[in-house]
Amino acid sequence: MVFEVKLPDIGEGVAEGEIVRWLVKPGDVVKEDQPLVEVMTDKANVEIPSPRNGTIAGLHAEEGQVVPVGTVIVTITVASTAGAGVAASPGAAGSSPARGATASPNPARSVAGSAAPPSPAGGTAPQATPAVRQLARQLGVALESVSATGPGGRITAEDVQRATPAGGAAAPVKTATTAAGPEERVPLRGLRRRIAEGMRRSLDTAAHFTFVAECDMSAVTAHLARTRARAEQAGAPLTYLAYVVKALVEPLKQFPLVNASLDDEAHEIVLKRYYHVGIATATAEGLTVPVVRDVDRRPLLGIAAEIKRLSTAARAGTLKLEELQGGTFTVTSTGAKGGLLATPIVHHPQVAILGVHEVKKKPVVVDDQIVAREMTNLSLSLDHRVVDGAVGADFLYAVIARLADPSAWLGEGEIG
């Protein structure tokens, strides 16, 4: 009997997935729950396990191909006492959620931190996440030759880059010489393709505008200096970003349109009465947005610790699928790389994103005196279909007012 395995419904609006890497080939004998293929969605990488014991009859999608949910991607020949035929896989659309959703006979599993399957020779293949494996392929690095420094002997993106003779430059996949000169082409796959598609979708749907204002961070700088030792003792490295996220809570409650999404089909604005803030994080594979959940219930040091945990997991490729879902507002930071301002792209389906720039000492006029203050610029991008300019400005100035005087709202219980 031939058993069809379909791309399952991975959840939260995911309609398609990209075949990143096949883990089996036709003729392979597989056991139930053995990983068959790595699939990347716009949320995360997942593994599709085998629903039955049997032999791989055929692979019906190529690596790099994007297929809709419900598409047959692999067939398995299984023993049957009822005669030959074709059985529908329980991995059909709508019946096989990812980890964190309702269980099913053939769940798609998040492989953000999963170990590699055993090698055909009986040994253990190098331990690396799908994203790191993809990076190694792009850089032409053999994982077997890489010294692992990650937890449990896992190879990290940094390990792969160190093993690259060219210092991390992507190896050309296709080369050509044109009239203008030599060129190289690298397939737009995996996370980079998902980023491109997400940014295009956001620009195609949201009516973007950006409002920028200066913010005096001198009081936050002083508060951070007083609290740093306590934070380090608690294992929560304290940064400006943690203060910004904590300062967002009351303004988000005061201006609920900023903490919302737009349901285009129903023509409804969805106001979120929960506060899950995405933190845009640069990784070796591209931009990832893990989510700090319930920031309204977390103290300052709790937020700092969670930002550190999520950013570390993002760079190591060990995020869980649910840690990338459910954000209601996003913060992106240029950190020490500076810049005067940026125009961040709203993280669809949200309606607002806040850009935080380098905090730098500058001359400022205070009470008719020129004094040195720790200043930054904040860039708030909004979807004008939902948020008017006046509302966006009022929201941003409410955030700035809180950052200008953190002691007024950061009592002992709010620090942690």
QUIMO-V808680 format. One record per backbone hydrogen bond with DSSP energy under -0.5 kcal/mol. NH is the residue of the N-H (numbers start at 1). CO is the residue of the C=O. Records with the same first field share a line. If there is no record, write none. Layout:
NH = CO, CO
//
This chain:
2 = 85
3 = 1, 76
4 = 2, 87
5 = 74
6 = 4
7 = 71
9 = 92
10 = 8
14 = 11
17 = 67
18 = 40
19 = 65
20 = 18, 38
21 = 38
23 = 36
24 = 36
27 = 56
28 = 25
30 = 28, 54
33 = 50
34 = 31
36 = 48
37 = 48
38 = 21
39 = 46
40 = 18
41 = 44
46 = 39
47 = 109
48 = 37
49 = 47, 107
50 = 34
54 = 30
55 = 77
56 = 28
57 = 75
58 = 75
60 = 73
64 = 19
65 = 62
67 = 17, 65
69 = 15
70 = 7
71 = 68
73 = 5
74 = 5
75 = 58
76 = 3
77 = 55
78 = 1, 76
87 = 2
92 = 89
95 = 92
97 = 102
98 = 10
99 = 108
100 = 101
101 = 98
107 = 104
108 = 97
109 = 47
111 = 45
119 = 123
122 = 119
125 = 117, 123
128 = 126
129 = 155
130 = 111
133 = 129
134 = 130
135 = 131
136 = 132
137 = 133
138 = 134
139 = 135
140 = 136, 137
141 = 136
143 = 141
145 = 142
146 = 143
148 = 146
150 = 154
153 = 150
154 = 151
155 = 127
157 = 315
160 = 156
161 = 157
162 = 158
163 = 159
164 = 161
165 = 163
167 = 164
171 = 138
173 = 185
174 = 185
176 = 183
178 = 176, 181
181 = 178
183 = 176
185 = 174
189 = 187
192 = 189
193 = 189
194 = 190
195 = 191
196 = 192
197 = 193
198 = 194
199 = 195
200 = 196
201 = 197
202 = 198
203 = 199
204 = 200
205 = 201
206 = 202
208 = 206
209 = 382
211 = 380
213 = 378
215 = 376
217 = 215, 374
221 = 217
222 = 218
223 = 219
224 = 220
225 = 221
226 = 222
227 = 223
228 = 224
231 = 227
232 = 228
233 = 229
234 = 230
235 = 232
236 = 231
243 = 239
244 = 240
245 = 241
246 = 242
247 = 243
248 = 244, 245
249 = 245, 246
251 = 247
252 = 248
253 = 249
254 = 250
255 = 251
258 = 255
259 = 256
260 = 258
261 = 270
262 = 349
263 = 261, 268
264 = 262
267 = 263
268 = 263
270 = 261, 268
271 = 269
272 = 259, 270
273 = 271
276 = 274
277 = 275, 292
278 = 276, 329
279 = 290
280 = 278, 331
281 = 288
283 = 286
286 = 283
288 = 281
290 = 279
291 = 323
292 = 277
293 = 291
295 = 275
297 = 294
298 = 295
300 = 414
301 = 415
303 = 299
304 = 300
305 = 301
306 = 302
307 = 303
308 = 304
309 = 305
310 = 306
311 = 307
312 = 308
313 = 309
314 = 310
315 = 311
316 = 312
317 = 313, 314
318 = 313
319 = 313
323 = 320
324 = 321
325 = 322
328 = 276
329 = 276
330 = 352
331 = 278
332 = 354
334 = 356
335 = 356
337 = 334
338 = 335
348 = 346
350 = 347
351 = 260
353 = 381
354 = 330
355 = 353, 379
356 = 332
357 = 377
360 = 358, 375
362 = 373
364 = 371
366 = 364, 369
369 = 366
371 = 364, 369
373 = 362, 371
375 = 360, 373
376 = 215
378 = 213
379 = 355
380 = 211, 378
381 = 353, 379
382 = 209
383 = 351
384 = 207, 382
386 = 383
387 = 383
388 = 386
392 = 388
393 = 389
394 = 390
395 = 391
396 = 392
397 = 393
398 = 394
399 = 395
400 = 396
401 = 397
402 = 398
403 = 399
404 = 400
405 = 401, 402
406 = 403
408 = 405
409 = 406
410 = 406
411 = 409
414 = 411
415 = 411, 412
416 = 412
//
